[in-house]
Amino acid sequence: MAFWLGILVAAAFAWSAIKIGFYETWAMLFNIVIAVYLAVFIGPAVANIPAAANTPFGNIIAIAATAILAFAILQSISYLFITGHVTVPFPKIFDILGAAFLGFLAGFLVWSFASLLIFLTPISQNTFIKDIGFGDQFSQANIPYISWWCDLVNNVVAFEDNQYTTQRIIDGLVKSVEKTRTPKRIKKQPKITDPNKTIDPNENSEPNIPPQLKKPVDTNGL
């Protein structure tokens, strides 16, 4: 179900992209890709800052804040210096179909990134959330899509000997979250028994009370 929700979100982005055109949609997709890339690669480092590390769900907040801040800055710059002043005309059919296609890709990327944040929160362990597709289905569909876009950027901007792939970073995030979800098992201390002690089957379970402290039974009232 989560996958089809992502399709609906992507379709909504595609519909909006038709209205703004191919040129503006391409700029928006570029800004979304860079924002998600920075969030995945820089967000975990921001989460290790003491101010964020001591905050509940600090890693989730750091990753989301990095993406939102990066997109806001990039979108503002592109509008002020590029899309807001320069217009590139395209054929009508290309402007419609091309914008819809790019909008669909952008929408599904936004949904995949939002699903990753949900997957990293404790709410993803809820039975209902798992049933709608934030379990193995999410790992099989959304994570490879995020990884493809981020690795595309990483191949351009990273060094040749860079060994940090998107899949590796996301796996590290998932493992770090799973450690906090695993309950600590308390080992029961074994009972120490005296092997030399024998159990008398005729032994009364009642405590030994001295005869002088026992109350006499009143037989006259019977």
Secondary structure, DSSP 8 states (H G I E B T S, - for coil): -HHHHHHHHHHHHHHHHHHH-HHHHHHHHHHHHHHHHHHHHHHHHHHTSHHHHTSTTHHHHHHHHHHHHHHHHHHHHHIIIIITT------HHHHHHHHHHHHHHHHHHHHHHHHHHHHTSGGGGSHHHHHTT-SHHHHHHHHHHHHHHHHHHHHHHS-TT----HHHHHHHHHHHHHHHHS------------TT----TT--SS----GGGS-----TT-
